[in-house]
């Protein structure tokens, strides 16, 4: 549907200056539109013959065919059945945005329909053994078709101009083209337990979080050669057991810095200390800055979206934009995020730690799936995958 029918208040008032105004559709939206726009229509058009000739808010209700000099009227749609009416008006050769618009008070219905009837392919990874549906899937929000395109114990996903990069605990790093054909496989360090990945064609590098080594590996994109390992601390070297739970990474091409999310800065999450958040590593100075985001409980999915750092505080179900602004809250264990020009896509896994939330949350979801979330209205829709337990990463294709 053309966005020209969804003009703002000022633009609609401007359109009404040179024409008389009629509302199309009698009901609750009439009074709300009158109040919002501070204007009273000349007529209200309605196809219901039983109310034609009656008055609503002092305005006569008529049939469209009884409207004389139709070209001199500007139509504001005030019915919840606006989609069918838009088609009807276009069949009458009326032009969206010029001859008619939808009332702004219908915006909630617009957002609702955009979410419910969205036709979007979503790529997501499942970190389970291949025998237990682990791998990478493509899901279509309209048809509800779910197709597995790779079998493995799959974690991080990242997209660049020419590639989709996967971090897999068994296979290492897998590079796909945008048609989801495998074009390369890269061997990783022993005991890496591959997690989040980030790819930069500009700098010819791949970055991967090594949850099993408390580190981040850097690879040459072209050759697959292992270039460097960024160690979070010396704890792994002394104990040979990961202490920080490094998970997701994001490379900022503009600043040449790497953002790294983890469960514990001090390396004490196995002792129940969840002092998690995000560190920043400067590739030019080879120094760790931060922490730049703190006080997170099992954080994941650090990214920069629309020039803002975005992070999921997985246990609390909070979606952060920057380090202190919560823009969404969900009732499950959230991990995996992407955004297009309209919506966020947020994955939720079946909760393993719900007993730790019983004194904090009054409703703890065990469902696995993906939310479509509108930041402005806070409206969301959940697409459930009952046959899958965990999701690590999502990409909106």
C-alpha positions, 0 to 999 in steps of 0.5 A, a space after each residue: 500500500 502506498 505511503 502517500 495515503 498515510 500523511 501527517 496532520 499538517 500535510 492533511 490540513 494543507 491538502 484540505 485548504 483548496 477542497 471541501 472535506 468528506 469522511 468516508 466511513 462512519 464510526 468511532 474514527 469520525 469523532 477522533 479524526 474531528 478532534 485530531 484535525 480540528 475540522 468538521 467534514 461537509 459530509 460523511 460517506 458510508 455504504 451502509 444504506 440503513 444510516 444514509 440520511 442520518 447525522 453523526 456529530 451534526 454531519 449528514 451521512 450520504 452515499 458516494 453517488 449522491 456527492 455532487 462535484 466529486 472532484 472538489 472534495 478531498 476524502 479522509 478515510 475513517 473506517 477500519 476496513 481501509 484496505 478494501 476502501 483504498 482499492 475501491 477508490 483507486 478503481 474510481 481513478 482517484 489518486 492516493 495522497 492527492 484525492 484521498 488519505 487515511 486518517 492518522 488515527 488509523 495508524 495503529 491499524 496500519 502498523 498492525 497490518 504491516 506486521 501481521 501481513 509482512 512478507 519477509 525472509 529471516 535467516 537464523 541459526 540454531 546452536 543444537 547438535 545436527 541430530 536435534 535440528 541444529 543448523 541454519 534456517 530460512 523462515 518466511 513470515 507470510 507463508 510460514 515456510 521453514 527450510 533448513 539450508 545448513 546442518 550443524 551446531 550453528 551460532 553467529 551470523 553476519 552479513 556483508 556486501 557479498 557474503 553471509 558468514 556463519 560461526 559453527 561449533 563443529 565446522 568453524 567458519 562457513 561463508 555463503 553467498 547471498 544465494 546461500 551457497 557455501 563458497 568457503 570454509 575456514 578452520 578455527 582454533 582448537 576449543 574455540 566453541 565458535 560463537 558470534 561473528 562479524 565480517 568486513 570486506 573493507 578491511 578483508 577480515 572476519 572476527 569470531 568470538 571464541 567462547 571456549 577460549 575467552 578470546 576473539 579470533 581475527 581471520 583473513 577473509 580472502 585466505 582464511 588465515 588466522 591472523 591474531 587472537 585477542 585474549 580477554 584476560 590470562 584466566 584461560 591460560 592458567 586454568 584452561 577453562 573459559 571464565 568470561 563467556 565471550 559470545 558475540 562480536 561486532 566490528 565497527 569499520 569506521 573506528 576500526 574497533 571491535 565490540 565484544 559482549 560477555 557474561 562476566 568481565 571479572 571471569 566469575 560467571 561460573 560462580 554466579 557473578 553476572 557482571 556482564 556487558 561490552 568491551 571495546 578493542 581498538 585494532 590500531 592500538 591493540 588495547 581493550 577499552 571499557 567496559 563501555 556497557 555494564 551491569 548486563 545479565 547474560 548479554 548477547 547480540 551487540 551491534 551498531 544499528 542506525 548509528 546506535 549501539 544495540 544490545 540484548 540483556 538476555 536474562 531480563 529480556 531487555 532491548 537496549 539502544 545505547 547503554 542506558 535506554 531500554 526500547 523494548 522488553 520481552 518475556 523470554 530469553 532473547 538472543 539474536 537481533 537484526 533490523 530493516 528499515 521498519 522493524 526489529 527482528 528479535 529471537 527468543 530461545 526456550 528459557 533454561 534459567 527461568 527459576 532465577 527469575 521467579 522473584 523478578 518476573 511474573 510471566 516467563 516464556 518458554 517459547 522459541 521463535 522470533 518477534 517482529 517488533 516496532 520500536 515506535 509503537 512497541 507493537 510486536 508479533 511472535 512467530 513460534 517454532 515449537 520444534 526448535 529450542 534455541 536460536 543464536 542469531 538472526 538476519 533479515 534478508 
